[in-house]
């Protein structure tokens, strides 16, 4: 049994002024509740002899009396009063409520009623709760904010898009537009100027977008020059500018009118970003690409809207057109194209992709070669246009596999023809991505070695786009192929942006004039001039000239007069399956025939 003196001693020691405030408060309350006699103080009780103490029963009765009548305050002449709790207690209780600590409220009320001295202790848990609430608030804000620009991030944009769609769900004529912007060649600037300067540049871009989209933009003075029209200026539906990461930004436009209007806005934003920026003494001019997508025209939910705007932006970057509106036909991830890609993979595995061969002949009727053209009959769907599945293969990463398949088939067919005495070269189209792929030349050489076909029997046709992508790397690969003995041809000449210096540096021996010029040269003098200039340029560089798309006798005669070396087209022959092409070649092997007798 602990004696009253021990309790008194512990209470007195706990009331030591050196202890923390909260512990002193507790000790004083316990001392008042259990230990105090009338007129006692914590310091006087320390010197009291144990035998002089008040019996426990008497102390308890005295405590109950105090609770009934109120504490006796010597400073008021013994008049019963409540402890000082009014404003402080109300503030603490209100703070507990605001902090969301509802479970503490009943306890606080009980303490307020029976032991008001303990009420200040609620300041400690209240402070902890307020601090925790602030941390949670800041953490939630950080999760939705880009730390560099202080703009909403991708997650915040997704939430804002979902809210905009949900607020007007089912409302006829309501649309939500999204513009994704990506800075062209920002990585080069970042590497040249340093990452710190690059970060400052991104902050500047964010501010420019805000200025262009803020509600005060003057539409009334100059409707044509304004970036945003009135429909998106309502207070509840202001544009949202977000940073998606890296050099990519997004603009959400609730209530936008039409895809065409959104496309005009995107062009206005690009023009705004193109204004010169002075950074570290340098005057920078930025270019950007934008993808445009509109709900409900292009997408029905927020995630699809973001993804399809990203698809459109990728097309804008690839084509360097500045702004591209989403086009489902060019989207790799539509259900149709996903199914088409799966069927194409299976067709390559099952050898269901075929090659047809279209002859190239000189004006004396000699067969100077054949071009291998890929064809695919999709089971249950019919023939798929080559442009459709070839572009799908390029965008999906399947192109190297398709190219290897075509090379293996073409080189194998060359070997079979050579065994039959048909010594005719075959041309195969290759993608710029194939040529830029490391090890491409070695793979071509491997196909030739496996079938024991001399390299000069194979010709690779490349396009002018290769000159723009990475001309130095392309030239190295083509030079390696040339060392193997493989011949080169520049296909679709006139449709790209060839540099004459780069054209002269490429190891090509043949130039093919695109069918778009050849087919109209009889009716259009401009196209005829393009063909004539192309022939003269090619011959000046020592190249052989082949004209594609020859379909009538008049075009044949005009090309002959211009000095074209060979022609290809329906006038000579359509593209033929391997067995029919074999029969065609065997007929031609007997000797040259006049053009009028060539199989059509």
BAMAR-723548 format. One line per field, with one value per residue (C-alpha): x, y, z; residue number from 1; residue in one letter. Coordinates in nm, 4 decimals, decimal comma, padded with zeros to 6 digits, m for minus. Example, Ala and Ser with C-alpha at 12.3 -4.5 7.8 and 13.67 -1.06 7.14 Angstrom:
px	01,2300_01,3670
py	m00,4500_m00,1060
pz	00,7800_00,7140
i	1_2
aa	A_S
//
This chain:
px	00,0000_00,1496_00,1359_m00,0032_00,3415_00,4836_00,1995_00,2540_00,6245_00,5711_00,3176_00,5534_00,8457_00,6265_00,5357_00,9011_00,9304_01,2050_00,9682_00,7951_00,4802_00,2458_00,3809_00,3650_00,0006_m00,0800_00,1018_m00,0787_m00,4154_m00,3355_m00,2075_m00,5281_m00,7386_m00,5810_m00,3147_m00,4066_m00,5380_m00,6929_m00,4133_m00,1571_00,0756_00,2952_00,6051_00,4649_00,3507_00,7032_00,7960_00,4847_00,5387_00,3560_00,1579_00,0206_m00,1513_m00,5257_m00,6925_m00,7792_m01,1547_m01,1603_m00,9661_m01,2076_m01,5071_m01,3414_m01,2759_m01,6397_m01,7475_m01,5192_m01,6658_m02,0177_m01,9511_m01,6578_m01,2972_m01,2362_m01,0193_m00,8329_m00,7955_m01,1744_m01,2256_m01,3202_m01,6028_m01,6681_m01,5466_m01,4789_m01,1168_m01,0111_m01,1536_m01,3887_m01,2241_m00,9248_m01,1482_m01,3795_m01,0821_m00,9399_m01,2713_m01,3228_m00,9675_m01,0290_m01,3386_m01,1600_m00,8698_m01,1084_m01,0507_m01,4155_m01,3384_m01,1669_m01,4657_m01,6666_m01,3531_m01,2789_m01,6323_m01,6027_m01,2700_m01,4103_m01,6929_m01,5158_m01,1423_m01,1003_m00,7369_m00,6560_m00,8119_m00,4802_m00,3454_m00,5611_m00,3321_m00,0671_m00,2766_m00,4443_m00,1063_m00,0087_m00,3345_m00,2986_00,0606_m00,0472_m00,3282_m00,0877_00,1580_m00,1197_m00,2429_00,1054_00,1679_m00,1574_m00,0724_00,2782_00,1340_m00,0717_00,1804_00,4897_00,7725_00,9596_00,6840_00,4214_00,1710_m00,0695_00,0957_m00,0350_m00,2429_m00,4006_m00,4829_m00,6476_m00,8602_m00,9562_m01,0547_m01,2664_m01,4420_m01,5075_m01,6588_m01,8671_m02,0042_m02,1641_m02,2274_m02,5045_m02,5265_m02,5803_m02,3323_m02,0864_m01,7256_m01,3910_m01,0730_m00,7180_m00,3955_m00,0636_00,2460_00,6021_00,9058_01,1084_01,4808_01,4626_01,7020_01,9735_01,9210_01,9262_02,2553_02,4110_02,3018_02,2963_02,0123_01,9789_01,9213_01,6865_01,4791_01,4550_01,3457_01,0667_00,9480_00,9424_00,7373_00,4890_00,4453_00,3915_00,1177_m00,0502_m00,0354_m00,1806_m00,4660_m00,5557_m00,9118_m00,8127_m00,7116_m00,8775_m01,1218_m01,3438_m01,0755_m00,9325_m01,1269_m00,8912_m00,5779_m00,7149_m00,5887_m00,9081_m01,2674_m01,5346_m01,6832_m01,3905_m01,3774_m01,6510_m01,5233_m01,6117_m01,4539_m01,1251_m00,8433_m00,6066_m00,2380_m00,0359_00,3151_00,3153_00,6865_01,0061_00,9343_00,5702_00,2799_m00,0979_m00,3890_m00,7374_m01,0177_m01,3655_m01,6507_m01,4510_m01,6628_m01,5240_m01,2077_m01,1364_m01,1578_m00,9274_m00,6810_m00,6756_m00,6101_m00,3190_m00,1642_m00,2059_m00,0267_00,2593_00,2905_00,2971_00,5776_00,7735_00,8347_01,2088_01,3291_01,6442_01,8250_02,1795_02,2526_02,1284_01,8205_01,6332_01,3475_01,1544_00,9405_00,6703_00,4455_00,0864_m00,1642_m00,5353_m00,8161_m01,1793_m01,4458_m01,6822_m01,5677_m01,2468_m01,2725_m01,5400_m01,3370_m01,0478_m00,7767_m00,8637_m00,8598_m00,5060_m00,3782_m00,5217_m00,3950_m00,0531_m00,0945_m00,1804_00,1214_00,3476_00,2183_00,2792_00,6392_00,6977_00,5490_00,6832_00,3472_00,3171_m00,0403_m00,2208_m00,5810_m00,6374_m00,7062_m00,8286_m00,6956_m00,3406_m00,3812_m00,1947_m00,3963_m00,7481_m00,9174_m00,8979_m00,5258_m00,4481_m00,6224_m00,4485_m00,1074_m00,1746_m00,2818_00,0276_00,2553_00,0815_00,0988_00,4762_00,5089_00,2909_00,4506_00,1195_00,2748_00,3575_00,5820_00,4723_00,7252_00,6828_00,9260_01,1385_01,2219_01,4367_01,2925_01,4344_01,2342_01,5215_01,4271_01,6608_01,5152_01,2090_01,0784_00,9533_00,6235_00,4732_00,1117_m00,1021_m00,4382_m00,5902_m00,8001_m01,1676_m01,0912_m00,9381_m00,6283_m00,4911_m00,3451_00,0374_00,0567_m00,1711_00,0138_00,3610_00,2962_00,1579_00,4768_00,6912_00,5048_00,4837_00,8474_00,7634_00,9395_01,2787_01,1030_00,8952_01,2068_01,3974_01,0996_01,0897_01,4670_01,4659_01,1806_01,3278_01,6822_01,5432_01,3459_01,6570_01,8404_01,5633_01,5543_01,9308_01,9083_01,6614_01,8970_01,7045_01,9793_01,7696_01,8284_01,5519_01,4932_01,3581_01,2195_01,3714_01,2581_01,4883_01,4508_01,5979_01,9019_01,9622_01,9278_02,2718_02,3801_02,1486_02,4259_02,5471_02,1960_02,1606_02,4941_02,3753_02,0698_02,2901_02,5406_02,2738_02,1236_02,4575_02,3370_02,5898_02,5418_02,4995_02,1772_02,0114_01,9142_01,7853_01,5461_01,5606_01,3556_01,4530_01,3383_01,6577_01,8502_01,6703_01,6793_02,0519_02,2379_02,5846_02,4806_02,2785_02,5754_02,7959_02,5470_02,4943_02,8699_02,9088_02,6386_02,8112_03,1358_02,9472_02,8428_02,4731_02,3320_02,1289_01,8339_01,6752_01,2989_01,0117_01,2439_01,0784_00,8358_01,0782_01,3326_01,6586_01,9788_02,1904_02,5067_02,3697_02,2343_02,5808_02,7355_02,5056_02,6350_02,3246_02,3384_01,9744_01,7107_01,3377_01,1007_00,7803_00,4615_00,2785_00,4833_00,5038_00,1312_00,0441_00,3331_00,1291_m00,1474_00,0551_00,3510_00,4803_00,5010_00,6683_00,9264_00,9928_01,0502_01,2817_01,4890_01,5103_01,6393_01,9016_02,0110_02,0404_02,2382_02,4704_02,5442_02,5984_02,2771_02,0396_01,6823_01,3705_01,0197_00,7390_00,3689_00,3838_00,0332_m00,0113_00,1814_00,2018_00,3775_00,6104_00,7051_00,7570_00,9857_01,1793_01,2313_01,3605_01,6239_01,4790_01,6685_01,3850_01,0175_00,7918_00,4134_00,0933_00,1890_00,4706_00,3173_00,1320_00,3006_00,2888_00,3062_00,6319_00,5046_00,3532_00,6624_00,8691_00,6583_00,6827_01,0619_01,0919_00,9001_01,1265_01,4417_01,3808_01,4681_01,3601_01,0138_00,8551_00,6658_00,3308_00,3819_00,4856_00,2358_00,0112
py	00,0000_00,3323_00,5903_00,9355_01,0808_00,8846_01,0055_01,3582_01,3365_01,2100_01,4835_01,7450_01,6145_01,6072_01,9711_02,0718_02,3912_02,2333_01,9818_02,0455_02,2557_01,9675_01,7451_02,0314_02,0856_01,7190_01,7146_02,0219_01,8739_01,5461_01,7339_01,9428_01,6321_01,3927_01,5562_01,9131_02,0240_02,3681_02,6229_02,3740_02,4366_02,1851_02,3341_02,3327_01,9737_01,8555_01,9409_01,7868_01,4892_01,1789_01,1545_01,5061_01,4172_01,4186_01,0736_00,9465_00,9320_01,2932_01,4059_01,2252_01,3882_01,7253_01,6616_01,5721_01,8867_02,0924_01,9408_02,0235_02,3796_02,4797_02,5382_02,7874_03,0718_03,2504_03,5565_03,6055_03,5576_03,1952_03,2533_02,9483_03,0061_02,8038_02,7881_03,0159_02,8220_03,0485_03,1702_02,9313_02,6292_02,7315_02,7840_02,4432_02,2662_02,4494_02,3600_01,9934_02,0089_02,1815_01,9393_01,6581_01,4945_01,4136_01,1162_01,3577_01,5906_01,3851_01,3394_01,7110_01,7953_01,5605_01,7063_02,0562_01,9701_01,7754_01,8439_02,1761_02,2005_01,9184_02,0987_02,2574_01,9061_01,8901_02,1471_01,8754_01,6266_01,9194_02,0514_01,7028_01,6695_02,0114_01,9311_01,5949_01,7641_02,0176_01,7448_01,5452_01,8576_01,9456_01,5871_01,5744_01,9048_01,7839_01,4700_01,6867_01,9654_01,9821_02,0916_02,2922_02,5037_02,4757_02,3721_02,0807_01,7544_01,4673_01,3186_01,6549_01,7052_01,3636_01,4491_01,7878_01,6203_01,3623_01,6352_01,8400_01,5398_01,4352_01,7861_01,7935_01,4269_01,3817_01,7524_01,7855_01,9987_02,0187_01,9335_01,9275_01,9926_01,8898_02,0194_01,8473_02,0546_01,9280_02,1509_02,0504_01,9902_02,0879_01,8076_01,9633_02,3013_02,1388_01,9644_02,2777_02,5287_02,3031_02,1590_02,4661_02,6895_02,4269_02,4342_02,8142_02,7859_02,5453_02,7846_03,0639_02,8476_02,7732_03,1446_03,2133_02,9550_03,1103_03,4550_03,3255_03,1460_03,3730_03,5030_03,8596_03,7855_04,0450_03,8733_04,1690_04,3962_04,1418_03,8155_03,6758_03,7294_03,6001_03,2589_03,1595_03,2376_03,3289_02,9774_02,8728_03,1939_03,1114_03,1316_02,7710_02,6417_02,8201_02,6475_02,4241_02,4386_02,1371_02,0041_01,6393_01,5901_01,6791_01,9380_01,8358_02,0592_02,0229_02,2633_02,1468_02,3546_02,2778_02,3998_02,4332_02,4442_02,2187_02,0343_02,3017_02,5751_02,3797_02,3339_02,7111_02,7566_02,5136_02,7111_03,0287_02,8696_02,7528_03,1047_03,2389_02,9993_03,0886_03,4462_03,4968_03,4270_03,5845_03,3446_03,3918_03,6478_03,4242_03,4877_03,1589_03,0827_02,7692_02,5515_02,3178_02,0396_02,0010_01,7180_01,8018_01,5813_01,6663_01,4954_01,3451_01,3532_01,1599_01,0130_00,9298_00,9318_01,1236_00,8603_00,8065_01,1831_01,2082_00,9050_01,0106_01,3652_01,2104_01,0026_01,3175_01,4985_01,2119_01,2409_01,6167_01,5605_01,2905_01,4891_01,8240_01,9802_02,1777_02,0761_01,7470_01,6599_01,3077_01,0626_00,7165_00,5727_00,6550_00,5365_00,2169_00,1293_00,1234_m00,2184_m00,2585_m00,1855_m00,3968_m00,6878_m00,6071_m00,6045_m00,9395_m01,0936_m00,9521_m01,1101_m01,4430_m01,4078_m01,3608_m01,6670_m01,8753_m01,7429_m01,5955_m01,2704_m01,3018_m01,1167_m01,0047_m00,8938_m00,6023_m00,5868_m00,2894_m00,2798_m00,0691_00,0914_m00,1872_m00,4418_m00,5777_m00,6729_m00,4749_m00,6005_m00,6626_m00,4924_m00,7115_m00,5775_m00,7190_m00,8433_m00,9755_m01,1505_m01,1264_m01,4362_m01,3500_m00,9824_m00,9842_m00,8006_m00,5354_m00,2267_m00,2360_00,1241_00,0344_m00,2636_m00,1322_00,1901_m00,0246_m00,2314_00,0826_00,2425_m00,0794_m00,1860_m00,4830_m00,3361_m00,5093_m00,8438_m00,7671_m00,6476_m00,9648_m01,1704_m00,9865_m01,0115_m01,3835_m01,4446_m01,2257_m01,3626_m01,7176_m01,6430_m01,4947_m01,8199_m02,0281_m01,8127_m01,8346_m02,2125_m02,1870_m01,9661_m01,6428_m01,3962_m01,0970_m00,8618_m00,7973_m00,4725_m00,4702_m00,1611_m00,0946_00,1514_00,4310_00,2737_m00,0486_00,1290_00,3127_m00,0082_m00,1326_m00,4518_m00,4104_m00,4510_m00,7692_m00,9143_m00,8472_m01,0150_m01,3107_m01,3625_m01,3553_m01,5998_m01,8422_m01,8701_m01,8390_m01,5385_m01,2808_m00,9367_m00,7653_m00,9628_m00,7685_m00,4028_m00,2042_00,0863_00,3658_00,6872_01,0522_01,0561_00,8758_01,1894_01,3868_01,1378_01,0735_01,1157_01,0443_00,7180_00,6209_00,6895_00,4654_00,1780_00,2177_00,2349_m00,0935_m00,2509_m00,1177_m00,2819_m00,6108_m00,5433_m00,4644_m00,2017_00,0993_00,2892_00,6150_00,5614_00,8150_01,0960_01,4378_01,3762_01,4605_01,7303_01,6003_01,7955_01,7745_01,7600_01,4658_01,3014_01,3155_01,1612_00,8565_00,5476_00,5049_00,4007_00,4484_00,7173_00,6407_00,9258_00,9034_00,7961_01,1112_01,3158_01,0567_00,9835_01,3546_01,4699_01,4531_01,6763_01,9027_02,1043_02,1555_01,7802_01,7389_01,9998_01,8151_01,4903_01,6581_01,8260_01,5020_01,3138_01,5787_01,5904_01,2125_01,1786_01,4603_01,2571_00,9409_00,7708_00,5474_00,6832_00,4673_00,6160_00,4599_00,4558_00,4337_00,3424_00,4716_00,4888_00,8689_00,8774_00,6042_00,8159_01,1333_00,9500_00,7998_01,1471_01,2744_01,0011_00,7912_00,4597_00,2238_00,2270_00,0416_00,0313_m00,1268_m00,0565_m00,3090_m00,5470_m00,5534_m00,6962_m01,0762_m01,3648_m01,5598_m01,8382_m01,5953_m01,3764_m01,6883_m01,7600_m01,3953_m01,4018_m01,7263_m01,5713_m01,2628_m01,4803_m01,5891_m01,2383_m00,8793_m00,8021_m00,4742_m00,2893_m00,3571_m00,7303_m00,7175_m00,8892_m00,6352
pz	00,0000_m00,1102_00,1667_00,1195_00,1773_m00,1166_m00,3399_m00,2151_m00,2822_m00,6359_m00,7038_m00,5730_m00,7784_m01,0894_m01,0278_m01,0457_m01,2552_m01,4632_m01,6210_m01,9531_m01,9486_m02,0345_m01,7526_m01,5013_m01,5991_m01,5415_m01,2064_m01,0821_m01,1787_m01,0035_m00,6994_m00,6807_m00,7268_m00,4777_m00,2606_m00,1730_00,1653_00,2141_00,2064_00,0744_m00,2116_m00,3858_m00,2241_00,1322_00,0990_00,0488_00,4138_00,5742_00,8010_00,6885_01,0138_00,9598_00,6377_00,5819_00,5734_00,2247_00,2954_00,4115_00,1053_m00,1206_00,0447_00,0138_m00,3568_m00,4209_m00,2420_m00,4599_m00,7743_m00,6540_m00,5440_m00,7606_m00,6699_m00,3883_m00,5073_m00,2350_m00,4538_m00,4590_m00,0926_m00,1216_m00,3700_m00,5924_m00,9496_m01,2683_m01,3840_m01,6697_m01,9640_m02,1611_m02,4794_m02,4634_m02,4167_m02,6991_m02,9313_m02,8440_m02,8992_m03,2285_m03,3328_m03,2546_m03,4719_m03,7612_m03,7450_m03,8197_m03,4784_m03,4173_m03,1846_m02,9453_m02,9094_m02,6496_m02,4436_m02,4623_m02,3469_m02,0457_m01,9471_m01,9950_m01,7563_m01,4835_m01,5100_m01,6964_m01,5897_m01,8333_m02,1293_m02,2380_m02,2918_m02,6059_m02,7622_m02,8124_m03,0114_m03,1859_m03,2993_m03,4197_m03,6108_m03,7738_m03,8728_m04,0168_m04,2086_m04,3562_m04,4553_m04,6232_m04,8021_m04,9275_m05,0326_m05,2274_m05,3922_m05,4817_m05,6393_m05,8770_m05,9442_m06,1597_m05,9264_m06,1915_m06,3476_m06,0704_m06,3397_m06,3008_m06,3988_m06,6104_m06,3283_m06,2503_m06,6184_m06,6317_m06,3268_m06,4733_m06,8002_m06,6202_m06,4234_m06,7384_m06,9147_m06,6131_m06,5551_m06,9009_m06,9650_m07,2161_m07,2953_m07,6711_m07,8587_m07,5695_m07,6471_m07,4693_m07,6635_m07,5825_m07,7390_m07,6728_m07,7503_m07,7838_m07,8361_m08,1416_m08,0892_m07,7219_m07,6304_m07,8473_m07,6801_m07,3383_m07,4126_m07,5611_m07,2944_m06,9896_m06,7867_m06,5653_m06,8659_m07,0095_m06,6913_m06,7068_m07,0673_m06,9709_m06,6997_m06,9576_m07,1950_m06,9163_m06,8500_m07,2190_m07,2392_m06,9372_m07,0926_m07,4175_m07,2441_m06,9548_m06,9422_m07,0237_m07,3858_m07,6070_m07,8357_m07,8956_m08,0411_m08,2864_m08,3214_m08,5837_m08,3753_m08,0463_m07,9486_m07,7684_m07,8641_m07,6081_m07,5499_m07,3332_m07,1309_m06,8818_m06,5282_m06,4444_m06,7652_m06,8026_m06,9925_m06,7969_m06,8825_m06,7682_m06,8070_m06,9110_m06,8514_m07,0326_m07,3013_m07,3457_m07,2416_m07,2642_m07,2866_m07,1872_m07,3395_m07,1997_m07,4152_m07,7350_m08,0486_m08,3213_m08,4259_m08,6848_m08,4222_m08,1923_m08,4773_m08,5253_m08,1540_m08,1709_m08,4553_m08,2488_m07,9530_m08,1745_m08,3140_m07,9575_m07,8610_m08,1758_m08,0543_m07,9822_m07,6287_m07,4837_m07,2525_m07,1177_m07,3869_m07,6671_m07,8800_m07,9176_m08,1553_m08,0648_m08,2862_m08,1608_m08,2845_m08,1677_m08,1634_m08,1461_m08,0189_m07,9371_m07,7266_m07,8394_m08,2030_m08,1449_m07,7948_m07,5385_m07,2155_m07,0624_m07,1056_m07,4730_m07,5268_m07,3894_m07,5773_m07,9120_m07,8773_m07,8208_m08,1392_m08,3360_m08,1903_m08,2964_m08,6518_m08,6453_m08,5367_m08,7972_m09,0850_m08,9548_m09,0335_m08,7083_m08,6181_m08,6792_m08,6023_m08,4738_m08,7556_m08,6625_m08,9895_m08,8757_m08,5188_m08,4488_m08,1401_m08,2812_m08,2564_m08,6355_m08,6545_m08,3490_m08,5199_m08,8486_m08,6807_m08,5140_m08,8442_m09,0165_m08,7565_m08,8053_m09,1849_m09,1680_m08,9487_m09,1816_m09,5057_m09,6195_m09,7435_m10,1149_m10,3574_m10,7026_m10,9607_m11,2028_m11,4997_m11,5956_m11,9671_m12,1934_m12,5052_m12,7179_m12,5166_m12,3054_m11,9510_m11,7299_m11,4018_m11,1896_m10,8791_m10,5953_m10,4593_m10,1412_m10,1408_m09,8580_m09,8728_m09,5261_m09,4512_m09,4744_m09,5486_m09,8960_m10,0146_m09,7799_m09,9564_m09,9295_m09,8051_m09,5159_m09,3743_m09,4608_m09,2665_m08,9850_m08,9832_m08,9749_m08,6854_m08,4820_m08,5057_m08,7275_m09,0322_m08,9833_m08,9699_m09,2799_m09,4672_m09,3776_m09,4939_m09,8294_m09,8766_m09,7998_m10,0446_m10,3201_m10,2933_m10,2897_m10,6064_m10,7712_m10,6959_m10,8508_m11,1621_m11,2006_m11,1821_m11,4726_m11,6705_m11,6087_m11,5166_m11,4195_m11,1232_m10,8704_m10,6797_m10,3237_m10,1471_m09,8057_m09,5403_m09,4159_m09,0750_m09,2165_m09,3584_m09,0293_m08,8307_m08,7149_m08,8887_m09,1877_m09,4462_m09,2774_m09,2791_m09,6533_m09,7138_m09,5082_m09,7311_m10,0423_m09,8965_m09,7808_m10,1314_m10,3141_m10,5117_m10,6370_m10,4858_m10,8234_m10,8769_m10,5930_m10,6036_m10,3034_m10,3593_m10,1026_m10,0796_m10,0517_m09,6890_m09,6020_m09,7010_m09,4284_m09,1400_m09,0963_m09,4229_m09,2774_m09,1165_m09,4236_m09,6496_m09,4346_m09,4536_m09,8265_m09,8827_m09,6951_m09,9109_m10,2203_m10,1088_m10,0956_m10,4550_m10,3940_m10,6325_m10,5160_m10,6638_m10,5444_m10,5576_m10,5886_m10,6907_m10,6882_m10,4027_m10,1184_m10,0362_m10,1774_m10,1371_m10,4497_m10,2375_m10,0389_m10,3529_m10,5091_m10,1954_m10,1937_m10,3775_m10,5951_m10,9584_m11,0578_m11,0185_m11,0491_m11,1358_m10,9340_m11,1082_m10,9915_m11,2419_m11,5181_m11,5352_m11,5827_m11,7984_m12,1219_m11,9885_m11,7567_m11,8782_m11,5235_m11,4641_m11,8026_m11,6996_m11,3710_m11,5619_m11,8127_m11,5415_m11,3441_m11,6457_m11,7163_m11,3513_m11,3240_m11,6444_m11,5376_m11,2219_m11,4240_m11,3069_m11,5008_m11,5204_m11,4825_m11,5187_m11,3108_m11,3897_m11,7715_m11,8847_m12,2426_m12,5678_m12,5739_m12,2380_m12,3649_m12,6661_m12,4622_m12,2208_m12,5117_m12,6561_m12,3197_m12,3079_m12,0227_m11,9992_m11,8920_m11,8009_m11,5619_m11,5527_m11,6776_m12,0393_m11,9967_m11,7439_m11,4164_m11,1089_m11,1485_m10,9001_m10,9100_m11,1389_m11,3899_m11,3787_m11,4544_m11,7604_m11,8701_m11,8398_m12,0293_m12,3196_m12,3098_m12,3022_m12,6627_m12,7780_m12,7570_m12,8842_m12,9852_m12,7159_m12,8790_m12,8328_m12,4683_m12,2333_m12,0648
i	1_2_3_4_5_6_7_8_9_10_11_12_13_14_15_16_17_18_19_20_21_22_23_24_25_26_27_28_29_30_31_32_33_34_35_36_37_38_39_40_41_42_43_44_45_46_47_48_49_50_51_52_53_54_55_56_57_58_59_60_61_62_63_64_65_66_67_68_69_70_71_72_73_74_75_76_77_78_79_80_81_82_83_84_85_86_87_88_89_90_91_92_93_94_95_96_97_98_99_100_101_102_103_104_105_106_107_108_109_110_111_112_113_114_115_116_117_118_119_120_121_122_123_124_125_126_127_128_129_130_131_132_133_134_135_136_137_138_139_140_141_142_143_144_145_146_147_148_149_150_151_152_153_154_155_156_157_158_159_160_161_162_163_164_165_166_167_168_169_170_171_172_173_174_175_176_177_178_179_180_181_182_183_184_185_186_187_188_189_190_191_192_193_194_195_196_197_198_199_200_201_202_203_204_205_206_207_208_209_210_211_212_213_214_215_216_217_218_219_220_221_222_223_224_225_226_227_228_229_230_231_232_233_234_235_236_237_238_239_240_241_242_243_244_245_246_247_248_249_250_251_252_253_254_255_256_257_258_259_260_261_262_263_264_265_266_267_268_269_270_271_272_273_274_275_276_277_278_279_280_281_282_283_284_285_286_287_288_289_290_291_292_293_294_295_296_297_298_299_300_301_302_303_304_305_306_307_308_309_310_311_312_313_314_315_316_317_318_319_320_321_322_323_324_325_326_327_328_329_330_331_332_333_334_335_336_337_338_339_340_341_342_343_344_345_346_347_348_349_350_351_352_353_354_355_356_357_358_359_360_361_362_363_364_365_366_367_368_369_370_371_372_373_374_375_376_377_378_379_380_381_382_383_384_385_386_387_388_389_390_391_392_393_394_395_396_397_398_399_400_401_402_403_404_405_406_407_408_409_410_411_412_413_414_415_416_417_418_419_420_421_422_423_424_425_426_427_428_429_430_431_432_433_434_435_436_437_438_439_440_441_442_443_444_445_446_447_448_449_450_451_452_453_454_455_456_457_458_459_460_461_462_463_464_465_466_467_468_469_470_471_472_473_474_475_476_477_478_479_480_481_482_483_484_485_486_487_488_489_490_491_492_493_494_495_496_497_498_499_500_501_502_503_504_505_506_507_508_509_510_511_512_513_514_515_516_517_518_519_520_521_522_523_524_525_526_527_528_529_530_531_532_533_534_535_536_537_538_539_540_541_542_543_544_545_546_547_548_549_550_551_552_553_554_555_556_557_558_559_560_561_562_563_564_565_566_567_568_569_570_571_572_573_574_575_576_577_578_579_580_581_582_583_584_585_586_587_588_589_590_591_592_593_594_595_596_597_598_599_600
aa	X_X_X_X_X_X_X_X_X_X_X_X_X_X_X_X_X_X_X_X_X_X_X_X_X_X_X_X_X_X_X_X_X_X_X_X_X_X_X_X_X_X_X_X_X_X_X_X_X_X_X_X_X_X_X_X_X_X_X_X_X_X_X_X_X_X_X_X_X_X_X_X_X_X_X_X_X_X_X_X_X_X_X_X_X_X_X_X_X_X_X_X_X_X_X_X_X_X_X_X_X_X_X_X_X_X_X_X_X_X_X_X_X_X_X_X_X_X_X_X_X_X_X_X_X_X_X_X_X_X_X_X_X_X_X_X_X_X_X_X_X_X_X_X_X_X_X_X_X_X_X_X_X_X_X_X_X_X_X_X_X_X_X_X_X_X_X_X_X_X_X_X_X_X_X_X_X_X_X_X_X_X_X_X_X_X_X_X_X_X_X_X_X_X_X_X_X_X_X_X_X_X_X_X_X_X_X_X_X_X_X_X_X_X_X_X_X_X_X_X_X_X_X_X_X_X_X_X_X_X_X_X_X_X_X_X_X_X_X_X_X_X_X_X_X_X_X_X_X_X_X_X_X_X_X_X_X_X_X_X_X_X_X_X_X_X_X_X_X_X_X_X_X_X_X_X_X_X_X_X_X_X_X_X_X_X_X_X_X_X_X_X_X_X_X_X_X_X_X_X_X_X_X_X_X_X_X_X_X_X_X_X_X_X_X_X_X_X_X_X_X_X_X_X_X_X_X_X_X_X_X_X_X_X_X_X_X_X_X_X_X_X_X_X_X_X_X_X_X_X_X_X_X_X_X_X_X_X_X_X_X_X_X_X_X_X_X_X_X_X_X_X_X_X_X_X_X_X_X_X_X_X_X_X_X_X_X_X_X_X_X_X_X_X_X_X_X_X_X_X_X_X_X_X_X_X_X_X_X_X_X_X_X_X_X_X_X_X_X_X_X_X_X_X_X_X_X_X_X_X_X_X_X_X_X_X_X_X_X_X_X_X_X_X_X_X_X_X_X_X_X_X_X_X_X_X_X_X_X_X_X_X_X_X_X_X_X_X_X_X_X_X_X_X_X_X_X_X_X_X_X_X_X_X_X_X_X_X_X_X_X_X_X_X_X_X_X_X_X_X_X_X_X_X_X_X_X_X_X_X_X_X_X_X_X_X_X_X_X_X_X_X_X_X_X_X_X_X_X_X_X_X_X_X_X_X_X_X_X_X_X_X_X_X_X_X_X_X_X_X_X_X_X_X_X_X_X_X_X_X_X_X_X_X_X_X_X_X_X_X_X_X_X_X_X_X_X_X_X_X_X_X_X_X_X_X_X_X_X_X_X_X_X_X_X_X_X_X_X_X
//
